[in-house]
Amino acid sequence: MKLTNSLPVAEDLGKLLLRVVPAGLMLTGHGWPKLVGFSERMDSFPDPIGLGPGLSLGLIVFAEVVCALLVMFGLWTRLSTIPLIIGMAVITFVTHGDDILGKGESGLVYLAIFTVILLIGGGRYSLDRLSLK
């Protein structure tokens, strides 16, 4: 495989990596710790848009655990990126709006990645492709 060629298999592998790595990092580094510590965090979790700390935590856990898993497996990929995109936009522009390129930088990177996945879909190596047949 030459680096100057854009073979379909290379594009499909790229889409697979683009889905699995960031979604896996989101799940293990962000979502899972929030899920296992849910009861301890429920009353003190940040409430950047005024929904209440418990509901805010529940929504971000849904995005970072359930939706990240769906994106990893490529199941309902485009739909599953929407809660992740919303969550990352809130974290980046509301929670860390005064320091977007500092504390908000990782949220901005995840926001860009999940937006790209929304646009390109799950690719050949996804459960979406299997379920369409």
N, CA, C and O atoms as CSV, one atom per row, in Angstrom:
chain,resi,resn,atom,element,x,y,z
A,1,MET,N,N,0.848,-1.176,0.000
A,1,MET,CA,C,0.000,0.000,0.000
A,1,MET,C,C,0.893,1.240,0.000
A,1,MET,O,O,1.679,1.436,0.927
A,2,LYS,N,N,0.782,2.057,-1.008
A,2,LYS,CA,C,1.555,3.280,-1.094
A,2,LYS,C,C,0.859,4.386,-0.299
A,2,LYS,O,O,-0.369,4.426,-0.211
A,3,LEU,N,N,1.648,5.262,0.265
A,3,LEU,CA,C,1.077,6.372,1.016
A,3,LEU,C,C,0.360,7.372,0.121
A,3,LEU,O,O,-0.480,8.142,0.589
A,4,THR,N,N,0.688,7.361,-1.157
A,4,THR,CA,C,0.061,8.302,-2.075
A,4,THR,C,C,-1.278,7.798,-2.606
A,4,THR,O,O,-2.022,8.556,-3.228
A,5,ASN,N,N,-1.589,6.535,-2.368
A,5,ASN,CA,C,-2.856,5.970,-2.829
A,5,ASN,C,C,-3.903,6.063,-1.735
A,5,ASN,O,O,-3.586,5.994,-0.548
A,6,SER,N,N,-5.122,6.217,-2.134
A,6,SER,CA,C,-6.229,6.208,-1.187
A,6,SER,C,C,-7.119,5.028,-1.539
A,6,SER,O,O,-8.200,5.189,-2.105
A,7,LEU,N,N,-6.648,3.851,-1.196
A,7,LEU,CA,C,-7.396,2.644,-1.489
A,7,LEU,C,C,-8.604,2.539,-0.562
A,7,LEU,O,O,-8.540,2.968,0.590
A,8,PRO,N,N,-9.695,1.977,-1.052
A,8,PRO,CA,C,-10.884,1.841,-0.198
A,8,PRO,C,C,-10.608,1.112,1.116
A,8,PRO,O,O,-11.173,1.475,2.148
A,9,VAL,N,N,-9.757,0.101,1.095
A,9,VAL,CA,C,-9.473,-0.622,2.335
A,9,VAL,C,C,-8.773,0.285,3.345
A,9,VAL,O,O,-9.025,0.177,4.546
A,10,ALA,N,N,-7.907,1.168,2.880
A,10,ALA,CA,C,-7.232,2.106,3.772
A,10,ALA,C,C,-8.237,3.094,4.362
A,10,ALA,O,O,-8.168,3.427,5.545
A,11,GLU,N,N,-9.156,3.555,3.543
A,11,GLU,CA,C,-10.187,4.467,4.039
A,11,GLU,C,C,-11.073,3.776,5.076
A,11,GLU,O,O,-11.426,4.370,6.095
A,12,ASP,N,N,-11.423,2.536,4.813
A,12,ASP,CA,C,-12.264,1.793,5.744
A,12,ASP,C,C,-11.542,1.528,7.059
A,12,ASP,O,O,-12.143,1.629,8.128
A,13,LEU,N,N,-10.266,1.193,6.988
A,13,LEU,CA,C,-9.488,1.006,8.217
A,13,LEU,C,C,-9.338,2.318,8.975
A,13,LEU,O,O,-9.364,2.339,10.205
A,14,GLY,N,N,-9.182,3.402,8.242
A,14,GLY,CA,C,-9.111,4.722,8.866
A,14,GLY,C,C,-10.397,5.073,9.597
A,14,GLY,O,O,-10.359,5.612,10.703
A,15,LYS,N,N,-11.526,4.770,8.988
A,15,LYS,CA,C,-12.819,5.012,9.646
A,15,LYS,C,C,-12.973,4.147,10.890
A,15,LYS,O,O,-13.502,4.595,11.907
A,16,LEU,N,N,-12.509,2.915,10.800
A,16,LEU,CA,C,-12.571,2.022,11.958
A,16,LEU,C,C,-11.747,2.586,13.117
A,16,LEU,O,O,-12.229,2.663,14.247
A,17,LEU,N,N,-10.518,2.974,12.833
A,17,LEU,CA,C,-9.671,3.558,13.878
A,17,LEU,C,C,-10.244,4.859,14.418
A,17,LEU,O,O,-10.195,5.115,15.621
A,18,LEU,N,N,-10.786,5.676,13.528
A,18,LEU,CA,C,-11.372,6.948,13.942
A,18,LEU,C,C,-12.552,6.739,14.883
A,18,LEU,O,O,-12.794,7.560,15.768
A,19,ARG,N,N,-13.284,5.651,14.699
A,19,ARG,CA,C,-14.418,5.330,15.582
A,19,ARG,C,C,-13.958,4.712,16.895
A,19,ARG,O,O,-14.334,5.166,17.976
A,20,VAL,N,N,-13.134,3.664,16.785
A,20,VAL,CA,C,-12.830,2.833,17.949
A,20,VAL,C,C,-11.939,3.545,18.967
A,20,VAL,O,O,-12.208,3.488,20.166
A,21,VAL,N,N,-10.902,4.201,18.512
A,21,VAL,CA,C,-9.949,4.788,19.456
A,21,VAL,C,C,-10.564,5.935,20.264
A,21,VAL,O,O,-10.540,5.868,21.493
A,22,PRO,N,N,-11.108,6.974,19.644
A,22,PRO,CA,C,-11.675,8.049,20.467
A,22,PRO,C,C,-12.872,7.602,21.311
A,22,PRO,O,O,-13.007,8.015,22.463
A,23,ALA,N,N,-13.738,6.762,20.742
A,23,ALA,CA,C,-14.890,6.297,21.516
A,23,ALA,C,C,-14.434,5.428,22.683
A,23,ALA,O,O,-15.002,5.508,23.772
A,24,GLY,N,N,-13.415,4.599,22.465
A,24,GLY,CA,C,-12.870,3.786,23.543
A,24,GLY,C,C,-12.233,4.628,24.638
A,24,GLY,O,O,-12.394,4.341,25.825
A,25,LEU,N,N,-11.511,5.667,24.237
A,25,LEU,CA,C,-10.926,6.584,25.219
A,25,LEU,C,C,-12.008,7.341,25.983
A,25,LEU,O,O,-11.887,7.561,27.188
A,26,MET,N,N,-13.058,7.734,25.279
A,26,MET,CA,C,-14.173,8.422,25.931
A,26,MET,C,C,-14.815,7.511,26.974
A,26,MET,O,O,-15.078,7.926,28.103
A,27,LEU,N,N,-15.062,6.274,26.582
A,27,LEU,CA,C,-15.697,5.310,27.478
A,27,LEU,C,C,-14.829,5.042,28.706
A,27,LEU,O,O,-15.294,5.180,29.837
A,28,THR,N,N,-13.582,4.663,28.489
A,28,THR,CA,C,-12.736,4.246,29.614
A,28,THR,C,C,-12.201,5.401,30.450
A,28,THR,O,O,-12.047,5.268,31.664
A,29,GLY,N,N,-11.920,6.517,29.822
A,29,GLY,CA,C,-11.330,7.637,30.542
A,29,GLY,C,C,-12.310,8.607,31.144
A,29,GLY,O,O,-11.980,9.314,32.096
A,30,HIS,N,N,-13.520,8.653,30.603
A,30,HIS,CA,C,-14.486,9.651,31.052
A,30,HIS,C,C,-15.802,9.033,31.517
A,30,HIS,O,O,-16.249,9.294,32.634
A,31,GLY,N,N,-16.419,8.221,30.674
A,31,GLY,CA,C,-17.740,7.680,30.978
A,31,GLY,C,C,-17.754,6.662,32.096
A,31,GLY,O,O,-18.562,6.760,33.019
A,32,TRP,N,N,-16.861,5.681,32.023
A,32,TRP,CA,C,-16.851,4.613,33.024
A,32,TRP,C,C,-16.604,5.142,34.434
A,32,TRP,O,O,-17.323,4.751,35.354
A,33,PRO,N,N,-15.610,6.022,34.645
A,33,PRO,CA,C,-15.425,6.572,35.997
A,33,PRO,C,C,-16.663,7.317,36.511
A,33,PRO,O,O,-16.979,7.246,37.699
A,34,LYS,N,N,-17.352,8.018,35.636
A,34,LYS,CA,C,-18.584,8.706,36.060
A,34,LYS,C,C,-19.679,7.708,36.399
A,34,LYS,O,O,-20.435,7.913,37.349
A,35,LEU,N,N,-19.769,6.632,35.629
A,35,LEU,CA,C,-20.789,5.616,35.877
A,35,LEU,C,C,-20.564,4.922,37.221
A,35,LEU,O,O,-21.503,4.792,38.008
A,36,VAL,N,N,-19.350,4.481,37.494
A,36,VAL,CA,C,-19.097,3.760,38.742
A,36,VAL,C,C,-19.139,4.681,39.962
A,36,VAL,O,O,-19.387,4.217,41.075
A,37,GLY,N,N,-18.903,5.955,39.770
A,37,GLY,CA,C,-18.985,6.909,40.875
A,37,GLY,C,C,-20.245,7.751,40.836
A,37,GLY,O,O,-20.293,8.836,41.416
A,38,PHE,N,N,-21.263,7.253,40.153
A,38,PHE,CA,C,-22.486,8.038,39.917
A,38,PHE,C,C,-23.104,8.544,41.215
A,38,PHE,O,O,-23.393,9.734,41.341
A,39,SER,N,N,-23.306,7.660,42.171
A,39,SER,CA,C,-24.005,8.060,43.404
A,39,SER,C,C,-23.207,9.094,44.199
A,39,SER,O,O,-23.792,9.972,44.834
A,40,GLU,N,N,-21.880,8.997,44.168
A,40,GLU,CA,C,-21.065,9.980,44.891
A,40,GLU,C,C,-21.053,11.339,44.189
A,40,GLU,O,O,-20.924,12.372,44.847
A,41,ARG,N,N,-21.185,11.349,42.889
A,41,ARG,CA,C,-21.101,12.589,42.104
A,41,ARG,C,C,-22.458,13.243,41.852
A,41,ARG,O,O,-22.519,14.405,41.451
A,42,MET,N,N,-23.538,12.509,42.084
A,42,MET,CA,C,-24.864,12.944,41.645
A,42,MET,C,C,-25.260,14.316,42.195
A,42,MET,O,O,-25.868,15.104,41.470
A,43,ASP,N,N,-24.943,14.615,43.418
A,43,ASP,CA,C,-25.374,15.884,44.000
A,43,ASP,C,C,-24.396,17.027,43.764
A,43,ASP,O,O,-24.756,18.192,43.934
A,44,SER,N,N,-23.167,16.711,43.376
A,44,SER,CA,C,-22.161,17.766,43.234
A,44,SER,C,C,-21.648,17.934,41.805
A,44,SER,O,O,-20.729,18.718,41.568
A,45,PHE,N,N,-22.232,17.206,40.848
A,45,PHE,CA,C,-21.761,17.298,39.471
A,45,PHE,C,C,-22.067,18.678,38.912
A,45,PHE,O,O,-23.119,19.240,39.217
A,46,PRO,N,N,-21.169,19.246,38.095
A,46,PRO,CA,C,-21.431,20.553,37.499
A,46,PRO,C,C,-22.742,20.566,36.703
A,46,PRO,O,O,-23.104,19.581,36.059
A,47,ASP,N,N,-23.425,21.677,36.761
A,47,ASP,CA,C,-24.716,21.831,36.088
A,47,ASP,C,C,-24.643,23.037,35.157
A,47,ASP,O,O,-25.237,24.077,35.440
A,48,PRO,N,N,-23.907,22.900,34.033
A,48,PRO,CA,C,-23.624,24.067,33.201
A,48,PRO,C,C,-24.822,24.654,32.466
A,48,PRO,O,O,-24.782,25.825,32.087
A,49,ILE,N,N,-25.886,23.886,32.253
A,49,ILE,CA,C,-27.024,24.437,31.508
A,49,ILE,C,C,-28.315,24.426,32.326
A,49,ILE,O,O,-29.401,24.589,31.770
A,50,GLY,N,N,-28.204,24.236,33.631
A,50,GLY,CA,C,-29.339,24.404,34.521
A,50,GLY,C,C,-30.343,23.264,34.550
A,50,GLY,O,O,-31.522,23.502,34.813
A,51,LEU,N,N,-29.924,22.052,34.294
A,51,LEU,CA,C,-30.833,20.910,34.337
A,51,LEU,C,C,-30.845,20.226,35.703
A,51,LEU,O,O,-31.693,19.374,35.966
A,52,GLY,N,N,-29.924,20.591,36.550
A,52,GLY,CA,C,-29.733,19.925,37.828
A,52,GLY,C,C,-28.549,18.981,37.730
A,52,GLY,O,O,-28.324,18.388,36.675
A,53,PRO,N,N,-27.785,18.828,38.807
A,53,PRO,CA,C,-26.585,18.004,38.739
A,53,PRO,C,C,-26.857,16.535,38.432
A,53,PRO,O,O,-26.094,15.916,37.689
A,54,GLY,N,N,-27.910,15.970,38.978
A,54,GLY,CA,C,-28.213,14.561,38.727
A,54,GLY,C,C,-28.560,14.294,37.274
A,54,GLY,O,O,-28.063,13.334,36.685
A,55,LEU,N,N,-29.405,15.130,36.687
A,55,LEU,CA,C,-29.791,14.953,35.284
A,55,LEU,C,C,-28.615,15.236,34.359
A,55,LEU,O,O,-28.420,14.528,33.371
A,56,SER,N,N,-27.833,16.261,34.668
A,56,SER,CA,C,-26.645,16.561,33.859
A,56,SER,C,C,-25.683,15.379,33.863
A,56,SER,O,O,-25.154,15.001,32.819
A,57,LEU,N,N,-25.460,14.798,35.036
A,57,LEU,CA,C,-24.584,13.640,35.138
A,57,LEU,C,C,-25.170,12.454,34.365
A,57,LEU,O,O,-24.446,11.761,33.650
A,58,GLY,N,N,-26.457,12.224,34.507
A,58,GLY,CA,C,-27.104,11.125,33.792
A,58,GLY,C,C,-26.980,11.260,32.287
A,58,GLY,O,O,-26.713,10.277,31.597
A,59,LEU,N,N,-27.168,12.460,31.773
A,59,LEU,CA,C,-27.069,12.682,30.335
A,59,LEU,C,C,-25.657,12.476,29.814
A,59,LEU,O,O,-25.462,11.872,28.759
A,60,ILE,N,N,-24.665,12.980,30.554
A,60,ILE,CA,C,-23.300,12.826,30.066
A,60,ILE,C,C,-22.828,11.379,30.215
A,60,ILE,O,O,-22.026,10.912,29.406
A,61,VAL,N,N,-23.307,10.665,31.228
A,61,VAL,CA,C,-22.974,9.239,31.353
A,61,VAL,C,C,-23.598,8.461,30.201
A,61,VAL,O,O,-22.956,7.571,29.643
A,62,PHE,N,N,-24.831,8.776,29.837
A,62,PHE,CA,C,-25.461,8.133,28.682
A,62,PHE,C,C,-24.614,8.348,27.426
A,62,PHE,O,O,-24.354,7.407,26.677
A,63,ALA,N,N,-24.189,9.582,27.205
A,63,ALA,CA,C,-23.382,9.890,26.018
A,63,ALA,C,C,-22.040,9.182,26.069
A,63,ALA,O,O,-21.637,8.535,25.102
A,64,GLU,N,N,-21.345,9.302,27.199
A,64,GLU,CA,C,-19.970,8.819,27.286
A,64,GLU,C,C,-19.862,7.305,27.457
A,64,GLU,O,O,-18.798,6.739,27.207
A,65,VAL,N,N,-20.937,6.640,27.876
A,65,VAL,CA,C,-20.899,5.183,28.027
A,65,VAL,C,C,-21.690,4.517,26.902
A,65,VAL,O,O,-21.118,3.808,26.074
A,66,VAL,N,N,-22.992,4.743,26.872
A,66,VAL,CA,C,-23.850,4.046,25.905
A,66,VAL,C,C,-23.512,4.473,24.478
A,66,VAL,O,O,-23.274,3.627,23.616
A,67,CYS,N,N,-23.491,5.765,24.230
A,67,CYS,CA,C,-23.236,6.240,22.867
A,67,CYS,C,C,-21.805,5.945,22.426
A,67,CYS,O,O,-21.575,5.630,21.259
A,68,ALA,N,N,-20.847,6.042,23.337
A,68,ALA,CA,C,-19.464,5.713,22.980
A,68,ALA,C,C,-19.352,4.236,22.592
A,68,ALA,O,O,-18.652,3.902,21.636
A,69,LEU,N,N,-20.028,3.358,23.319
A,69,LEU,CA,C,-20.034,1.930,22.954
A,69,LEU,C,C,-20.657,1.716,21.580
A,69,LEU,O,O,-20.128,0.955,20.770
A,70,LEU,N,N,-21.767,2.376,21.317
A,70,LEU,CA,C,-22.422,2.241,20.012
A,70,LEU,C,C,-21.516,2.728,18.886
A,70,LEU,O,O,-21.445,2.105,17.827
A,71,VAL,N,N,-20.829,3.835,19.117
A,71,VAL,CA,C,-19.897,4.344,18.098
A,71,VAL,C,C,-18.747,3.360,17.907
A,71,VAL,O,O,-18.340,3.099,16.774
A,72,MET,N,N,-18.221,2.813,18.994
A,72,MET,CA,C,-17.129,1.840,18.878
A,72,MET,C,C,-17.522,0.667,17.987
A,72,MET,O,O,-16.752,0.246,17.124
A,73,PHE,N,N,-18.718,0.148,18.204
A,73,PHE,CA,C,-19.178,-1.000,17.425
A,73,PHE,C,C,-19.761,-0.599,16.075
A,73,PHE,O,O,-20.021,-1.454,15.228
A,74,GLY,N,N,-19.964,0.684,15.877
A,74,GLY,CA,C,-20.514,1.141,14.612
A,74,GLY,C,C,-21.981,0.793,14.462
A,74,GLY,O,O,-22.439,0.470,13.366
A,75,LEU,N,N,-22.717,0.858,15.555
A,75,LEU,CA,C,-24.146,0.572,15.536
A,75,LEU,C,C,-24.902,1.875,15.749
A,75,LEU,O,O,-24.701,2.557,16.754
A,76,TRP,N,N,-25.776,2.222,14.801
A,76,TRP,CA,C,-26.478,3.508,14.822
A,76,TRP,C,C,-25.453,4.642,14.988
A,76,TRP,O,O,-25.643,5.566,15.778
A,77,THR,N,N,-24.381,4.540,14.228
A,77,THR,CA,C,-23.216,5.392,14.420
A,77,THR,C,C,-23.548,6.870,14.357
A,77,THR,O,O,-23.226,7.619,15.279
A,78,ARG,N,N,-24.185,7.296,13.288
A,78,ARG,CA,C,-24.448,8.734,13.139
A,78,ARG,C,C,-25.352,9.246,14.250
A,78,ARG,O,O,-25.088,10.299,14.830
A,79,LEU,N,N,-26.404,8.519,14.546
A,79,LEU,CA,C,-27.318,8.911,15.623
A,79,LEU,C,C,-26.602,8.933,16.973
A,79,LEU,O,O,-26.850,9.815,17.795
A,80,SER,N,N,-25.724,7.973,17.198
A,80,SER,CA,C,-25.018,7.862,18.470
A,80,SER,C,C,-24.007,8.977,18.693
A,80,SER,O,O,-23.641,9.256,19.835
A,81,THR,N,N,-23.551,9.614,17.628
A,81,THR,CA,C,-22.601,10.712,17.814
A,81,THR,C,C,-23.282,11.993,18.296
A,81,THR,O,O,-22.622,12.863,18.864
A,82,ILE,N,N,-24.572,12.119,18.079
A,82,ILE,CA,C,-25.252,13.378,18.414
A,82,ILE,C,C,-25.176,13.706,19.907
A,82,ILE,O,O,-24.811,14.833,20.241
A,83,PRO,N,N,-25.501,12.778,20.831
A,83,PRO,CA,C,-25.334,13.115,22.256
A,83,PRO,C,C,-23.879,13.412,22.629
A,83,PRO,O,O,-23.616,14.254,23.487
A,84,LEU,N,N,-22.934,12.720,21.983
A,84,LEU,CA,C,-21.526,12.995,22.246
A,84,LEU,C,C,-21.144,14.395,21.770
A,84,LEU,O,O,-20.419,15.112,22.458
A,85,ILE,N,N,-21.625,14.773,20.610
A,85,ILE,CA,C,-21.344,16.110,20.075
A,85,ILE,C,C,-21.947,17.182,20.992
A,85,ILE,O,O,-21.285,18.171,21.309
A,86,ILE,N,N,-23.174,16.990,21.407
A,86,ILE,CA,C,-23.820,17.960,22.304
A,86,ILE,C,C,-23.053,18.048,23.615
A,86,ILE,O,O,-22.776,19.143,24.103
A,87,GLY,N,N,-22.711,16.898,24.185
A,87,GLY,CA,C,-21.964,16.887,25.443
A,87,GLY,C,C,-20.623,17.588,25.325
A,87,GLY,O,O,-20.249,18.373,26.196
A,88,MET,N,N,-19.901,17.308,24.255
A,88,MET,CA,C,-18.589,17.934,24.070
A,88,MET,C,C,-18.710,19.427,23.786
A,88,MET,O,O,-17.842,20.205,24.183
A,89,ALA,N,N,-19.782,19.834,23.102
A,89,ALA,CA,C,-20.004,21.268,22.866
A,89,ALA,C,C,-20.278,21.987,24.181
A,89,ALA,O,O,-19.759,23.080,24.406
A,90,VAL,N,N,-21.082,21.393,25.046
A,90,VAL,CA,C,-21.372,22.004,26.360
A,90,VAL,C,C,-20.097,22.083,27.191
A,90,VAL,O,O,-19.800,23.119,27.787
A,91,ILE,N,N,-19.343,20.981,27.227
A,91,ILE,CA,C,-18.101,20.971,28.005
A,91,ILE,C,C,-17.117,22.016,27.469
A,91,ILE,O,O,-16.484,22.734,28.242
A,92,THR,N,N,-16.996,22.093,26.155
A,92,THR,CA,C,-16.025,23.006,25.554
A,92,THR,C,C,-16.441,24.463,25.684
A,92,THR,O,O,-15.674,25.295,26.170
A,93,PHE,N,N,-17.664,24.771,25.247
A,93,PHE,CA,C,-18.054,26.173,25.119
A,93,PHE,C,C,-18.777,26.748,26.327
A,93,PHE,O,O,-18.798,27.966,26.504
A,94,VAL,N,N,-19.369,25.906,27.159
A,94,VAL,CA,C,-20.063,26.409,28.346
A,94,VAL,C,C,-19.202,26.209,29.594
A,94,VAL,O,O,-18.869,27.168,30.290
A,95,THR,N,N,-18.849,24.959,29.867
A,95,THR,CA,C,-18.081,24.677,31.075
A,95,THR,C,C,-16.686,25.302,31.021
A,95,THR,O,O,-16.240,25.899,32.000
A,96,HIS,N,N,-15.999,25.170,29.893
A,96,HIS,CA,C,-14.635,25.694,29.761
A,96,HIS,C,C,-14.568,26.828,28.745
A,96,HIS,O,O,-13.530,27.032,28.116
A,97,GLY,N,N,-15.648,27.560,28.580
A,97,GLY,CA,C,-15.714,28.612,27.576
A,97,GLY,C,C,-14.683,29.705,27.745
A,97,GLY,O,O,-14.308,30.362,26.774
A,98,ASP,N,N,-14.220,29.908,28.970
A,98,ASP,CA,C,-13.210,30.934,29.198
A,98,ASP,C,C,-11.787,30.417,28.967
A,98,ASP,O,O,-10.830,31.190,29.021
A,99,ASP,N,N,-11.647,29.120,28.712
A,99,ASP,CA,C,-10.324,28.520,28.503
A,99,ASP,C,C,-10.425,27.386,27.487
A,99,ASP,O,O,-10.008,26.262,27.764
A,100,ILE,N,N,-10.979,27.683,26.311
A,100,ILE,CA,C,-11.233,26.658,25.299
A,100,ILE,C,C,-9.960,25.955,24.859
A,100,ILE,O,O,-9.962,24.736,24.686
A,101,LEU,N,N,-8.893,26.682,24.677
A,101,LEU,CA,C,-7.645,26.067,24.210
A,101,LEU,C,C,-6.790,25.532,25.353
A,101,LEU,O,O,-5.697,25.014,25.122
A,102,GLY,N,N,-7.274,25.651,26.567
A,102,GLY,CA,C,-6.597,25.084,27.734
A,102,GLY,C,C,-7.398,23.904,28.248
A,102,GLY,O,O,-7.269,22.788,27.746
A,103,LYS,N,N,-8.229,24.156,29.254
A,103,LYS,CA,C,-9.042,23.092,29.851
A,103,LYS,C,C,-10.061,22.512,28.868
A,103,LYS,O,O,-10.448,21.350,28.990
A,104,GLY,N,N,-10.490,23.306,27.909
A,104,GLY,CA,C,-11.490,22.840,26.953
A,104,GLY,C,C,-10.930,22.159,25.722
A,104,GLY,O,O,-11.686,21.725,24.853
A,105,GLU,N,N,-9.614,22.061,25.637
A,105,GLU,CA,C,-9.001,21.539,24.412
A,105,GLU,C,C,-9.391,20.095,24.121
A,105,GLU,O,O,-9.714,19.777,22.976
A,106,SER,N,N,-9.374,19.219,25.107
A,106,SER,CA,C,-9.723,17.820,24.817
A,106,SER,C,C,-11.186,17.706,24.399
A,106,SER,O,O,-11.516,16.898,23.531
A,107,GLY,N,N,-12.059,18.496,24.998
A,107,GLY,CA,C,-13.455,18.499,24.572
A,107,GLY,C,C,-13.605,18.971,23.142
A,107,GLY,O,O,-14.437,18.454,22.397
A,108,LEU,N,N,-12.805,19.948,22.755
A,108,LEU,CA,C,-12.840,20.460,21.385
A,108,LEU,C,C,-12.350,19.403,20.393
A,108,LEU,O,O,-12.911,19.260,19.307
A,109,VAL,N,N,-11.315,18.671,20.765
A,109,VAL,CA,C,-10.811,17.602,19.899
A,109,VAL,C,C,-11.861,16.506,19.742
A,109,VAL,O,O,-12.130,16.058,18.627
A,110,TYR,N,N,-12.461,16.068,20.867
A,110,TYR,CA,C,-13.524,15.062,20.786
A,110,TYR,C,C,-14.711,15.581,19.967
A,110,TYR,O,O,-15.298,14.830,19.189
A,111,LEU,N,N,-15.061,16.837,20.135
A,111,LEU,CA,C,-16.150,17.440,19.368
A,111,LEU,C,C,-15.862,17.347,17.872
A,111,LEU,O,O,-16.739,16.974,17.093
A,112,ALA,N,N,-14.647,17.680,17.471
A,112,ALA,CA,C,-14.278,17.612,16.054
A,112,ALA,C,C,-14.326,16.169,15.545
A,112,ALA,O,O,-14.842,15.911,14.458
A,113,ILE,N,N,-13.795,15.239,16.322
A,113,ILE,CA,C,-13.763,13.836,15.891
A,113,ILE,C,C,-15.167,13.278,15.740
A,113,ILE,O,O,-15.476,12.651,14.727
A,114,PHE,N,N,-16.027,13.499,16.741
A,114,PHE,CA,C,-17.378,12.941,16.660
A,114,PHE,C,C,-18.210,13.626,15.579
A,114,PHE,O,O,-19.129,13.018,15.031
A,115,THR,N,N,-17.899,14.881,15.268
A,115,THR,CA,C,-18.571,15.554,14.154
A,115,THR,C,C,-18.149,14.929,12.825
A,115,THR,O,O,-18.980,14.742,11.936
A,116,VAL,N,N,-16.871,14.608,12.685
A,116,VAL,CA,C,-16.405,13.933,11.472
A,116,VAL,C,C,-17.087,12.573,11.334
A,116,VAL,O,O,-17.515,12.204,10.241
A,117,ILE,N,N,-17.190,11.830,12.431
A,117,ILE,CA,C,-17.851,10.524,12.382
A,117,ILE,C,C,-19.316,10.677,11.994
A,117,ILE,O,O,-19.845,9.861,11.239
A,118,LEU,N,N,-19.973,11.709,12.499
A,118,LEU,CA,C,-21.358,11.981,12.101
A,118,LEU,C,C,-21.447,12.168,10.587
A,118,LEU,O,O,-22.375,11.668,9.951
A,119,LEU,N,N,-20.499,12.875,10.023
A,119,LEU,CA,C,-20.524,13.172,8.588
A,119,LEU,C,C,-20.167,11.976,7.714
A,119,LEU,O,O,-20.757,11.796,6.648
A,120,ILE,N,N,-19.207,11.153,8.147
A,120,ILE,CA,C,-18.739,10.066,7.290
A,120,ILE,C,C,-19.402,8.727,7.595
A,120,ILE,O,O,-19.343,7.817,6.768
A,121,GLY,N,N,-20.019,8.586,8.739
A,121,GLY,CA,C,-20.669,7.328,9.102
A,121,GLY,C,C,-19.691,6.302,9.634
A,121,GLY,O,O,-18.507,6.586,9.820
A,122,GLY,N,N,-20.200,5.108,9.875
A,122,GLY,CA,C,-19.419,4.053,10.503
A,122,GLY,C,C,-18.439,3.339,9.597
A,122,GLY,O,O,-17.462,2.768,10.081
A,123,GLY,N,N,-18.670,3.356,8.316
A,123,GLY,CA,C,-17.763,2.679,7.392
A,123,GLY,C,C,-18.075,1.199,7.219
A,123,GLY,O,O,-19.022,0.667,7.798
A,124,ARG,N,N,-17.257,0.562,6.414
A,124,ARG,CA,C,-17.452,-0.847,6.059
A,124,ARG,C,C,-17.364,-1.763,7.274
A,124,ARG,O,O,-18.124,-2.726,7.376
A,125,TYR,N,N,-16.446,-1.475,8.198
A,125,TYR,CA,C,-16.238,-2.353,9.344
A,125,TYR,C,C,-17.072,-1.876,10.528
A,125,TYR,O,O,-16.540,-1.532,11.584
A,126,SER,N,N,-18.379,-1.864,10.332
A,126,SER,CA,C,-19.292,-1.424,11.388
A,126,SER,C,C,-20.529,-2.324,11.387
A,126,SER,O,O,-20.846,-2.966,10.386
A,127,LEU,N,N,-21.202,-2.356,12.501
A,127,LEU,CA,C,-22.444,-3.110,12.573
A,127,LEU,C,C,-23.549,-2.439,11.750
A,127,LEU,O,O,-24.499,-3.097,11.328
A,128,ASP,N,N,-23.421,-1.141,11.527
A,128,ASP,CA,C,-24.377,-0.449,10.649
A,128,ASP,C,C,-24.415,-1.109,9.278
A,128,ASP,O,O,-25.487,-1.336,8.717
A,129,ARG,N,N,-23.274,-1.404,8.761
A,129,ARG,CA,C,-23.192,-2.009,7.417
A,129,ARG,C,C,-23.839,-3.388,7.394
A,129,ARG,O,O,-24.502,-3.748,6.421
A,130,LEU,N,N,-23.650,-4.161,8.460
A,130,LEU,CA,C,-24.262,-5.484,8.534
A,130,LEU,C,C,-25.771,-5.403,8.673
A,130,LEU,O,O,-26.501,-6.213,8.102
A,131,SER,N,N,-26.236,-4.420,9.439
A,131,SER,CA,C,-27.668,-4.317,9.679
A,131,SER,C,C,-28.440,-3.775,8.486
A,131,SER,O,O,-29.667,-3.875,8.445
A,132,LEU,N,N,-27.732,-3.201,7.512
A,132,LEU,CA,C,-28.413,-2.673,6.335
A,132,LEU,C,C,-28.717,-3.759,5.299
A,132,LEU,O,O,-29.486,-3.534,4.365
A,133,LYS,N,N,-28.118,-4.921,5.467
A,133,LYS,CA,C,-28.305,-5.991,4.476
A,133,LYS,C,C,-29.510,-6.824,4.794
A,133,LYS,O,O,-29.818,-7.768,4.066
